[in-house]
Amino acid sequence: MPAQDDPEGPAALPARLAAHPSVRAALARRGGSDPACGLPEVVDADWLREVALRAGADDMAAVPIDRPELADERPHVERALPGTRSLVSIVVRMNRDNVRSPERSVANQEFHHSGEIVNAAARRIVRALQDAGFRAVNPSATFPMEMDRYPGRIWVVAHKTVAVAAGLGAIGIHRNVIHPRFGNFVLLATLLLDAPVSAYGSPIDYNPCLECKLCVAACPVGAIAKDGAFDFVTCFTHNYREFMGGFTDWAETVADSADGADFRHRVSDAENASMWQSLSFRANYKAAYCMAVCPAGEDVLDPYLADRRAFMAQVLRPLQDKVEPLYVTAGSPAAEYARRRFPHKEIHQVGDAGRSRRRSDPDEQ
């Protein structure tokens, strides 16, 4: 900070600048001639929570950027907002039965609409912080946009990591955040803030996950093992078929087809229609069944505790019994699992989702 007698310091504005009507109005509003006069230094946590709930969030908590568990996030958030000192995690609930519906249009509409709500809530909170004199940024809560870094890290901040650090839940064996009250039926957003907050959250001292393994039973491609191991590529290949990785494989199928008849032999009309739908109306998940069947969370538990058999019959079985395409890599454990566990579903062997293929030889296979 410049010294008090520095002629270029904050209190020594050039006469021409000091006389400008906008400058005079700003200084008068802050109650002094010093440009820094009246600027807040700390965000009141109770005020911030009230702002967040009014904006549409269902829960929130802040965490300082210097927490050890956030060390990997720091360089990324600093790039987005230099001087970031706090991260604010917000939660928006989803409607559970929409997510649980075997009709994927219903579930995906819930994801999309909830995504709009959480992004809008984050923007409203940032506006309130800005109006209060703070600098704040709300990165995308849903689809990452930094595609120039693909296939590397394309997100600004890891929302799950921040939510757990702030005490808004813990990671279940299905790798989703489980909120103590709302379960995993939540979407998350993170705000970057250039000031400390008067009170911070801390990680909760238990995991709401019941380890019931319903997510293991529901996953149609075996991405979640009974011992808790998680196969990200298997999940990504199927559930995210119509996101970037699957779209690239689909586009290469178009390019590799000899003609229209050959392409239609490789890709069904229903698959093309589904890809068109995702391209036109936002990418759709193929499953997310692990979230659908999760009974954890104080507000979610009652039906499962009342009658576990009925819960499985009503929530789990319709997803297991549904006839649908399953996307797996040829020769993978997922392909074998899908054939053995779900013989009534349609097995589609596809390329490796998410890989970066740059062919130097046009004849390379």
N, C-alpha and C positions, 0 to 999 in steps of 0.2 A: 504494500500500500504506500502511496506517495507520502512523504513527510509533510507535516502541517505547514511548513514554510515553503513547500514546493510550489512555484507559480503555476505549475500545470496540475496541481492537486485538485481534488473534487470541490474544495471550497473556493477555489480561485478561478471561476469561470471567466472567459474573455468577456469584455463589456458588451460586445455585439451579441454574443450568445445569451448572456444574462438578460439582455433587453428584449429578447424575442418573446412574443406573447405566449407561445406554447410553453416555453421554459418558465416564464413567470407564473403561469397557471399551475404548472407541475410543482414548482417550489412552494407556492402558496398552499396547495392541497396537502403537502407534506408538512407544512408548518414551520418552514425554515429556509434559509438560503443555501444550506448544504444539500447537494443533490442526494446524498445518502440519508438525510434526515427522515425519520419516519418509516424507513424500510424495515419490514419484519425480519427477524433472525431465525425464529423457530416456529414451526407449524404446530398449532395446538391440536393434539390428537383427538380430543372430543369434538372440536369443530370439524376436523377432517372426516371423522366418522359420520357426523350428521350430514355433511355435504355428500359423502359417498352414498349413503342410504337414500337421500333425496334424489340423487342422480339415477338411481335404479339398481345399485348394488345390493346384494343380500347380506354381505359380510365384507369386512376389510381389516387389514392390519399392515403396519409398516415395519421395515427392518433396515438397519443401517448397512450401507454398502460395504463397510469394513469387516463384516462378519466373516470368519474363516470359510464357512460353507459357501460363500458367494464369491470367493476369490476368482474362480473361472469366469464369472459374469462381468467382473469389474471392467476389463478392457473394452468389452463390447458395449456396455451401457455408457462408458465414458466417451466412446466415439459418437454415440447418438446424442448425448447431452453432456458435454464437458462440464466438470464440476459437480456431477451427480453425488449426492451425499446419502440419500435414502431411496429405498424402493418401496412402493406401496402396492400391495397385492389386493385385488378385489375379486369377489365371487358373485356369480349370477346363477341362480338355480334354474334347472331345466324341469319340464314336466315329465315325470317318470314314465307314465304309461305310453306317452308318445315315443320315448326312446326304446321302450320294450316292445313296441309293435313289430310283428313280423313283416308288415308292409313297410318297405324301406323308405318309401316316399314320405310316410308319416314321421319316421324317426329322423330322416335327413332334414325335413322341414323344421323340426325342433332344434336340431343343431344349428341350422342356418339362422333361424330367427333369434335364438339365444345368442348367437354370435353377434348379430346386429345390436342386441340390447347391451351386451357387455362392452362392445366398442363404443357405443353411444354414451354409456355411463362413464367410461374412462375419459372420453373427450369432455364431458360436462365437468368432471372433477378437475381436469387440467385447466379448463376455463376459469373455474372458481379460484384455483391456486394462482393463476396468472393475474386475475383481478385483485388478489390479495397481495400481489407484489413478489411472487415467487416464480422461478423458472421451472417448468415441468413439461414432460413429453409422454405421450401415450402410444407406444409401439402397437402394431397390429396384434389383436388378441387371438385372431383365428388363423388366417392363411398368411404365412411369411411372404415378404415381398422382395427380399434382397436376392433376386434370382441370378444376379451377376456373380454370386459366390457359389452357385450350384456346381457340383454336388457337395460342396462343403457346408458349413453352417450358414443357413439362410435366414435365421431368426435373429432378432435384435437381443432379446432377453428370454431366458428359459422360465416360463411362467410357473411350471410345477416346482422347480427348485426354489423359487422365491416364495411361493405359497407355503411350502413346508418350512422354510426358514422363519417365516412370519407367524407360524403357528396355526395356519388355516387347514391343517390336515396332515396326513401321512400317505406315503405311497403303498398301495396294496400290491399283492402278487401279480395283479394284472397291469401294473405300472401306471395306474391312474391315481390321481390324488383323491383320497376319501376324506371329505369334510366330516367332522365329528357329528354334526346334526344332519346335514343334507346328503350325506353319502357321496358317491361319485357322480351324482347327477348335477354336476356343476360345470360351468366354463369359467376360465380364469383370465385375468388381465393384469398387467403390471405397469405402474406409472414410475417414471424416473423423476426425481425431485432434487433440486439443488440446495436443499436446506435440511437440517435435522428435524425430527418430529419429537414432540414432548414425551411420548411414550411409545415403546416398540413392543412388538410381539416376540415370542420365543417358541421354539418347536414344542409341540405337545409331548407329554411323557408316556404316551401309549399309541398303539396303532389301531384305528377303528376297524381295520380288516379282520374279518372273522376266520380267515383261512378255511372257508367252507368248500373251496375248490369248485364252486359253480362256474366260475369263469373258465376253469380248465375244461369242464364238461361242455361248455357252450361254444368254445372256439372251434370253428369247423375245420381249421387247418393245423391244429395242434401247436400253436405258437406259444402257449403257456403250458409248461410241464408240471407234473404233480409235485415235483420237488421245488417248484418255484422258479425254475430257469425260464428265461424268456428269449424267444427267437425273433428279433426285430425284423429281419429280412422276410421271414415267413409272414408275419403280420402285415408288413408293408406291401408285400406282393399281392395279397388278397384284399385286405380291407381298403387299401389305398390304390386299388386298380385304376381308378379314374382320376387320380392325382398325377403329379408330374412323372413319376417313374413308370406307371402303367400306361400313361398316355404316350410316352416315348416308345415303349414296346409296341403299342397299337399302331403308331405312325410308321414304325419300321416294318410292321407287317403289311401295311398299305404299300410301302415302297418296294418290298421284296416280292409282292404278288405279281405273277406273270400278266394277269389281266383281271377284269372285273369278276369273271366266274371263279378264278382261283382265289381272289380275295373273299368272295362270299362263301367259298368252301372253308376258308380258314377262320372267318369271323361271322357269327350268326347275325341275322337282322336284329334280334333283340339286343345283342351286345353293341352293335353300332348305334342303335337307338338310345341305349343307356349312356354310351359315350357322348352322343350328341346332347342328351339331356344335361350331363355334367358340364359340357363346354358352354351350353347356353344359359343354364340356371344355377351354376356353382357346382363344384365337384361333390359327388356323393360317396359316402362310405358304403362299402359292401356288407359290413357286419357290425362292428362295435358291439357284438353280443356280450363281450366280457363286462361292459358297462351296464348293459340291459339287465343282466341277471343278478348283479351285485346287490345283496340285501343289507349291506352295512350302512351305518348312520342312524342316529337316534330317531329321526323322523321317518325313516324308511323301514325299520326293523319289524314292526308289528306283524304284518302278514306272514313273514317268514317264521317268527317265533310262535305264532298262533297255530300254524299247520304247515310244516315244511314240505310234506308230500303235496299238498294242494298248491303251494307256492311253485314247486318244480313243475307240476302239471300245467299250471296257468302261465308261467313265465318262461321256464327253460324249454319244455318239450316242443312248443310251437316253433321255436327257433331251430331246434335240432331236427324236427321233422320236415321243415321247409325244403322244397325242391328248388335248387338254385345252383348257379355256376360257382365253382370254387377255383381260384386261380393259384396255381402252384408251379414251382420250377421243376422241370423234368428231372427225374431221378433223385429228388430231394426227399428228406424224411417227411416233409409236409405232404408230398404226393402219396406216399405209402400210407400215412396216417389217414388222409382223407378217403382213400379207397377202402380202407379197412373199417373205419369208424362210421363213415357216412356214404355207404354204397348207393343210396338213392339220390345223392346229389351229383351234379354234372362236373366232372373233373376236366379242367382246361389247363394244359401245360403251356406256360408262357416264358418269356425271357426274364432275366434277372431285373426286377424292378429297382430303379434308382441308380443303376450303374451308368457310368459315362462311357459310351462307346464312340470312339473316334477312329474310323477306319482309314488307314493310310493306303491300303490296297483295296481297290474296288471289287476284287475277286475273293477277298477274305471272307470266310464263312464263320 
